[in-house]
Amino acid sequence: MTDAKTPPTLEEFRARAALTGLPLTAEDLEHLHKGYVGLLQLMERIPTHWAWAAEPPHVFRADE
């Protein structure tokens, strides 16, 4: 596929999906591609550095 910043085109995605051997229809591929591109866009919004000290960790105990 292309570099990490550019999402794959539908044709690139279709070519990769063909290598899996799964029986995917054109509609399946369109839905999967749309979801994959959406996921990549969401991942870009995740900060690379988290402020771990900003909030104390939450600890859940089974006996409470």
MMTF fields as JSON, N, C-alpha, C and O atoms, coordinates in Angstrom:
{
  "mmtfVersion": "1.0.0",
  "mmtfProducer": "UNKNOWN",
  "numBonds": 255,
  "numAtoms": 256,
  "numGroups": 64,
  "numChains": 1,
  "numModels": 1,
  "chainsPerModel": [1],
  "groupsPerChain": [64],
  "chainIdList": ["A"],
  "bondAtomList": [4, 2, 8, 6, 12, 10, 16, 14, 20, 18, 24, 22, 28, 26, 32, 30, 36, 34, 40, 38, 44, 42, 48, 46, 52, 50, 56, 54, 60, 58, 64, 62, 68, 66, 72, 70, 76, 74, 80, 78, 84, 82, 88, 86, 92, 90, 96, 94, 100, 98, 104, 102, 108, 106, 112, 110, 116, 114, 120, 118, 124, 122, 128, 126, 132, 130, 136, 134, 140, 138, 144, 142, 148, 146, 152, 150, 156, 154, 160, 158, 164, 162, 168, 166, 172, 170, 176, 174, 180, 178, 184, 182, 188, 186, 192, 190, 196, 194, 200, 198, 204, 202, 208, 206, 212, 210, 216, 214, 220, 218, 224, 222, 228, 226, 232, 230, 236, 234, 240, 238, 244, 242, 248, 246, 252, 250],
  "bondOrderList": [1, 1, 1, 1, 1, 1, 1, 1, 1, 1, 1, 1, 1, 1, 1, 1, 1, 1, 1, 1, 1, 1, 1, 1, 1, 1, 1, 1, 1, 1, 1, 1, 1, 1, 1, 1, 1, 1, 1, 1, 1, 1, 1, 1, 1, 1, 1, 1, 1, 1, 1, 1, 1, 1, 1, 1, 1, 1, 1, 1, 1, 1, 1],
  "groupList": [{"groupName": "MET", "atomNameList": ["N", "CA", "C", "O"], "elementList": ["N", "C", "C", "O"], "formalChargeList": [0, 0, 0, 0], "bondAtomList": [1, 0, 2, 1, 3, 2], "bondOrderList": [1, 1, 2], "singleLetterCode": "M", "chemCompType": "L-PEPTIDE LINKING"}, {"groupName": "THR", "atomNameList": ["N", "CA", "C", "O"], "elementList": ["N", "C", "C", "O"], "formalChargeList": [0, 0, 0, 0], "bondAtomList": [1, 0, 2, 1, 3, 2], "bondOrderList": [1, 1, 2], "singleLetterCode": "T", "chemCompType": "L-PEPTIDE LINKING"}, {"groupName": "ASP", "atomNameList": ["N", "CA", "C", "O"], "elementList": ["N", "C", "C", "O"], "formalChargeList": [0, 0, 0, 0], "bondAtomList": [1, 0, 2, 1, 3, 2], "bondOrderList": [1, 1, 2], "singleLetterCode": "D", "chemCompType": "L-PEPTIDE LINKING"}, {"groupName": "ALA", "atomNameList": ["N", "CA", "C", "O"], "elementList": ["N", "C", "C", "O"], "formalChargeList": [0, 0, 0, 0], "bondAtomList": [1, 0, 2, 1, 3, 2], "bondOrderList": [1, 1, 2], "singleLetterCode": "A", "chemCompType": "L-PEPTIDE LINKING"}, {"groupName": "LYS", "atomNameList": ["N", "CA", "C", "O"], "elementList": ["N", "C", "C", "O"], "formalChargeList": [0, 0, 0, 0], "bondAtomList": [1, 0, 2, 1, 3, 2], "bondOrderList": [1, 1, 2], "singleLetterCode": "K", "chemCompType": "L-PEPTIDE LINKING"}, {"groupName": "PRO", "atomNameList": ["N", "CA", "C", "O"], "elementList": ["N", "C", "C", "O"], "formalChargeList": [0, 0, 0, 0], "bondAtomList": [1, 0, 2, 1, 3, 2], "bondOrderList": [1, 1, 2], "singleLetterCode": "P", "chemCompType": "L-PEPTIDE LINKING"}, {"groupName": "LEU", "atomNameList": ["N", "CA", "C", "O"], "elementList": ["N", "C", "C", "O"], "formalChargeList": [0, 0, 0, 0], "bondAtomList": [1, 0, 2, 1, 3, 2], "bondOrderList": [1, 1, 2], "singleLetterCode": "L", "chemCompType": "L-PEPTIDE LINKING"}, {"groupName": "GLU", "atomNameList": ["N", "CA", "C", "O"], "elementList": ["N", "C", "C", "O"], "formalChargeList": [0, 0, 0, 0], "bondAtomList": [1, 0, 2, 1, 3, 2], "bondOrderList": [1, 1, 2], "singleLetterCode": "E", "chemCompType": "L-PEPTIDE LINKING"}, {"groupName": "PHE", "atomNameList": ["N", "CA", "C", "O"], "elementList": ["N", "C", "C", "O"], "formalChargeList": [0, 0, 0, 0], "bondAtomList": [1, 0, 2, 1, 3, 2], "bondOrderList": [1, 1, 2], "singleLetterCode": "F", "chemCompType": "L-PEPTIDE LINKING"}, {"groupName": "ARG", "atomNameList": ["N", "CA", "C", "O"], "elementList": ["N", "C", "C", "O"], "formalChargeList": [0, 0, 0, 0], "bondAtomList": [1, 0, 2, 1, 3, 2], "bondOrderList": [1, 1, 2], "singleLetterCode": "R", "chemCompType": "L-PEPTIDE LINKING"}, {"groupName": "GLY", "atomNameList": ["N", "CA", "C", "O"], "elementList": ["N", "C", "C", "O"], "formalChargeList": [0, 0, 0, 0], "bondAtomList": [1, 0, 2, 1, 3, 2], "bondOrderList": [1, 1, 2], "singleLetterCode": "G", "chemCompType": "PEPTIDE LINKING"}, {"groupName": "HIS", "atomNameList": ["N", "CA", "C", "O"], "elementList": ["N", "C", "C", "O"], "formalChargeList": [0, 0, 0, 0], "bondAtomList": [1, 0, 2, 1, 3, 2], "bondOrderList": [1, 1, 2], "singleLetterCode": "H", "chemCompType": "L-PEPTIDE LINKING"}, {"groupName": "TYR", "atomNameList": ["N", "CA", "C", "O"], "elementList": ["N", "C", "C", "O"], "formalChargeList": [0, 0, 0, 0], "bondAtomList": [1, 0, 2, 1, 3, 2], "bondOrderList": [1, 1, 2], "singleLetterCode": "Y", "chemCompType": "L-PEPTIDE LINKING"}, {"groupName": "VAL", "atomNameList": ["N", "CA", "C", "O"], "elementList": ["N", "C", "C", "O"], "formalChargeList": [0, 0, 0, 0], "bondAtomList": [1, 0, 2, 1, 3, 2], "bondOrderList": [1, 1, 2], "singleLetterCode": "V", "chemCompType": "L-PEPTIDE LINKING"}, {"groupName": "GLN", "atomNameList": ["N", "CA", "C", "O"], "elementList": ["N", "C", "C", "O"], "formalChargeList": [0, 0, 0, 0], "bondAtomList": [1, 0, 2, 1, 3, 2], "bondOrderList": [1, 1, 2], "singleLetterCode": "Q", "chemCompType": "L-PEPTIDE LINKING"}, {"groupName": "ILE", "atomNameList": ["N", "CA", "C", "O"], "elementList": ["N", "C", "C", "O"], "formalChargeList": [0, 0, 0, 0], "bondAtomList": [1, 0, 2, 1, 3, 2], "bondOrderList": [1, 1, 2], "singleLetterCode": "I", "chemCompType": "L-PEPTIDE LINKING"}, {"groupName": "TRP", "atomNameList": ["N", "CA", "C", "O"], "elementList": ["N", "C", "C", "O"], "formalChargeList": [0, 0, 0, 0], "bondAtomList": [1, 0, 2, 1, 3, 2], "bondOrderList": [1, 1, 2], "singleLetterCode": "W", "chemCompType": "L-PEPTIDE LINKING"}],
  "groupTypeList": [0, 1, 2, 3, 4, 1, 5, 5, 1, 6, 7, 7, 8, 9, 3, 9, 3, 3, 6, 1, 10, 6, 5, 6, 1, 3, 7, 2, 6, 7, 11, 6, 11, 4, 10, 12, 13, 10, 6, 6, 14, 6, 0, 7, 9, 15, 5, 1, 11, 16, 3, 16, 3, 3, 7, 5, 5, 11, 13, 8, 9, 3, 2, 7],
  "groupIdList": [1, 2, 3, 4, 5, 6, 7, 8, 9, 10, 11, 12, 13, 14, 15, 16, 17, 18, 19, 20, 21, 22, 23, 24, 25, 26, 27, 28, 29, 30, 31, 32, 33, 34, 35, 36, 37, 38, 39, 40, 41, 42, 43, 44, 45, 46, 47, 48, 49, 50, 51, 52, 53, 54, 55, 56, 57, 58, 59, 60, 61, 62, 63, 64],
  "secStructList": [7, 7, 7, 6, 6, 1, 7, 7, 7, 2, 2, 2, 2, 2, 2, 2, 2, 2, 2, 2, 6, 7, 7, 7, 7, 2, 2, 2, 2, 2, 2, 2, 2, 2, 2, 2, 2, 2, 2, 2, 2, 2, 2, 2, 6, 1, 7, 1, 1, 7, 7, 4, 4, 4, 1, 7, 7, 7, 7, 7, 7, 6, 6, 7],
  "xCoordList": [0.835, 0.0, 0.884, 2.099, 0.298, 1.041, 1.627, 1.522, 2.249, 2.85, 1.781, 0.583, 2.237, 1.321, 0.358, -0.724, 0.718, -0.127, -1.247, -2.285, -1.052, -2.042, -2.841, -2.259, -4.159, -4.956, -4.952, -4.824, -5.089, -5.086, -6.337, -7.409, -6.184, -7.344, -8.168, -7.709, -9.365, -10.222, -9.583, -9.697, -8.912, -8.261, -7.102, -6.919, -6.319, -5.231, -5.803, -5.284, -6.86, -7.508, -8.068, -7.957, -8.668, -9.228, -8.127, -8.325, -6.971, -5.854, -5.348, -5.058, -5.241, -4.809, -5.829, -5.467, -7.11, -8.169, -8.19, -8.517, -7.847, -7.833, -6.783, -6.949, -5.719, -4.665, -5.1, -4.483, -6.151, -6.602, -7.357, -7.407, -7.947, -8.721, -10.138, -10.865, -10.546, -11.899, -12.889, -12.579, -14.07, -15.069, -15.81, -16.905, -15.218, -15.796, -16.462, -15.91, -17.647, -18.344, -17.833, -17.094, -18.232, -17.847, -18.397, -17.737, -19.618, -20.212, -19.434, -19.219, -19.01, -18.195, -16.913, -16.536, -16.258, -15.003, -15.192, -14.359, -16.278, -16.538, -16.756, -16.246, -17.51, -17.759, -16.476, -16.201, -15.695, -14.45, -13.464, -12.786, -13.38, -12.471, -12.871, -12.025, -14.161, -14.654, -14.328, -13.887, -14.542, -14.232, -12.748, -12.343, -11.93, -10.475, -9.947, -9.128, -10.414, -9.985, -10.459, -9.719, -11.673, -12.17, -11.338, -11.064, -10.933, -10.091, -8.738, -8.228, -8.157, -6.882, -7.007, -6.109, -8.13, -8.342, -8.494, -8.008, -9.156, -9.278, -7.927, -7.62, -7.122, -5.812, -4.899, -4.037, -5.072, -4.263, -4.544, -3.698, -5.72, -6.105, -5.563, -5.613, -5.051, -4.513, -3.17, -2.289, -2.998, -1.719, -0.577, -0.761, 0.598, 1.766, 2.341, 2.997, 2.105, 2.608, 1.429, 0.686, 1.283, 0.186, 0.705, 1.821, -0.088, 0.272, -0.186, -1.264, 0.631, 0.241, 0.009, -0.807, 0.693, 0.546, -0.684, -1.001, -1.367, -2.513, -3.688, -4.472, -3.822, -4.935, -4.424, -3.717, -4.773, -4.297, -4.935, -6.056, -4.227, -4.78, -5.993, -6.068, -6.917, -8.102, -7.834, -7.422, -8.074, -7.848, -9.197, -9.895, -9.542, -10.796, -10.481, -9.67, -11.131, -10.902, -12.134, -13.256, -11.932, -13.028, -13.817, -14.996, -13.182, -13.858, -14.672, -15.223, -14.768, -15.547, -16.873, -17.657],
  "yCoordList": [-1.17, 0.0, 1.239, 1.137, 2.369, 3.617, 3.911, 3.098, 5.089, 5.426, 5.579, 5.565, 5.724, 5.702, 6.892, 6.787, 8.006, 9.196, 9.164, 9.798, 8.445, 8.407, 7.109, 6.027, 7.195, 5.964, 5.27, 5.933, 3.961, 3.239, 3.548, 3.792, 3.534, 3.719, 2.435, 1.399, 2.516, 1.337, 0.241, -0.938, 0.615, -0.386, -1.062, -2.273, -0.302, -0.893, -1.823, -2.915, -1.383, -2.197, -3.476, -4.55, -3.364, -4.523, -5.534, -6.742, -5.033, -5.912, -6.665, -7.859, -5.968, -6.623, -7.658, -8.743, -7.306, -8.213, -9.471, -10.549, -9.351, -10.518, -11.531, -12.731, -11.064, -11.961, -12.798, -13.823, -12.379, -13.121, -14.382, -15.332, -14.4, -15.559, -15.583, -16.552, -14.533, -14.474, -14.15, -13.358, -14.755, -14.467, -13.167, -13.189, -12.045, -10.732, -10.178, -10.245, -9.634, -8.988, -7.556, -7.059, -6.905, -5.512, -4.634, -3.696, -4.949, -4.182, -4.395, -3.449, -5.633, -5.914, -5.081, -4.471, -5.067, -4.336, -2.84, -2.187, -2.306, -0.874, -0.546, 0.46, -1.385, -1.155, -1.308, -0.498, -2.337, -2.557, -1.421, -0.968, -0.964, 0.134, 1.408, 2.107, 1.701, 2.903, 2.834, 3.825, 1.679, 1.522, 1.618, 2.203, 1.045, 1.08, 2.506, 2.927, 3.243, 4.633, 5.457, 6.312, 5.216, 5.923, 5.63, 6.527, 4.378, 4.002, 4.696, 5.179, 4.748, 5.453, 6.925, 7.501, 7.532, 8.944, 9.14, 10.133, 8.216, 8.312, 8.124, 8.793, 7.209, 6.953, 8.166, 8.359, 8.981, 10.194, 11.182, 12.015, 11.095, 12.032, 11.621, 12.412, 10.411, 9.953, 10.635, 10.571, 11.277, 11.953, 10.953, 9.835, 11.367, 10.481, 10.468, 9.503, 11.52, 11.584, 11.793, 12.768, 10.863, 10.95, 11.56, 11.262, 12.398, 12.978, 12.005, 12.165, 11.011, 9.943, 10.464, 9.903, 11.501, 12.021, 12.914, 13.331, 13.208, 14.115, 13.498, 14.219, 12.211, 11.544, 10.262, 9.481, 10.041, 8.82, 7.581, 7.649, 6.471, 5.261, 4.761, 4.913, 4.178, 3.614, 2.134, 1.375, 1.755, 0.378, -0.215, 0.322, -1.305, -1.979, -3.284, -4.078, -3.497, -4.742, -5.6, -5.098, -6.891, -7.82, -8.01, -8.361, -7.782, -8.053, -6.859, -6.928, -5.807, -4.635, -4.571, -3.655],
  "zCoordList": [0.0, 0.0, 0.0, -0.165, 0.178, 0.139, 1.514, 2.432, 1.647, 2.933, 4.017, 3.733, 5.257, 6.407, 6.424, 7.001, 5.815, 5.866, 4.823, 5.015, 3.74, 2.67, 2.76, 2.686, 2.917, 2.966, 1.603, 0.573, 1.587, 0.314, -0.498, 0.055, -1.805, -2.667, -2.64, -2.159, -3.152, -3.194, -4.035, -3.702, -5.123, -5.971, -5.253, -5.383, -4.499, -3.709, -2.648, -2.417, -2.017, -0.983, -1.59, -0.998, -2.767, -3.462, -3.811, -3.678, -4.256, -4.598, -3.371, -3.449, -2.236, -0.995, -0.529, -0.076, -0.647, -0.212, -1.068, -0.571, -2.341, -3.225, -2.77, -2.986, -2.151, -1.677, -0.48, -0.19, 0.217, 1.395, 1.021, 1.802, -0.173, -0.594, -0.05, -0.271, 0.658, 1.197, 0.075, -0.815, 0.116, -0.924, -0.623, -0.061, -0.993, -0.708, -1.952, -3.051, -1.769, -2.88, -3.029, -2.179, -4.111, -4.322, -3.203, -2.757, -2.753, -1.653, -0.359, 0.399, -0.103, 1.083, 1.059, 2.059, -0.089, -0.209, 0.009, 0.638, -0.508, -0.317, 1.153, 1.646, 1.856, 3.286, 4.096, 4.982, 3.798, 4.527, 4.272, 5.195, 3.037, 2.71, 3.441, 4.0, 3.433, 4.114, 5.615, 6.198, 6.231, 7.645, 7.931, 8.936, 7.049, 7.233, 7.134, 7.951, 6.141, 5.983, 7.178, 7.664, 7.656, 8.833, 10.06, 10.857, 10.22, 11.358, 11.282, 12.293, 10.093, 9.938, 10.301, 10.914, 9.917, 10.248, 11.744, 12.287, 12.42, 13.879, 14.556, 15.543, 14.019, 14.615, 14.516, 15.373, 13.491, 13.356, 14.476, 14.799, 15.067, 16.134, 17.495, 18.437, 17.619, 18.901, 19.142, 18.285, 20.279, 20.536, 20.651, 21.131, 20.207, 20.296, 21.701, 22.094, 22.456, 23.826, 24.773, 24.666, 25.687, 26.649, 27.939, 28.366, 28.553, 29.854, 30.94, 31.514, 31.212, 32.149, 33.556, 34.288, 33.948, 35.307, 35.457, 36.571, 34.388, 34.466, 35.209, 35.827, 35.162, 35.824, 36.483, 35.847, 37.743, 38.399, 37.755, 37.251, 37.773, 37.172, 37.946, 39.165, 37.247, 37.88, 38.173, 37.296, 39.399, 39.795, 40.197, 41.057, 39.573, 39.885, 40.574, 40.097, 41.702, 42.457, 42.366, 42.43, 42.218, 42.055, 43.356, 43.313, 44.512, 45.783, 46.28, 47.379, 45.544, 45.988, 45.293, 45.542]
}
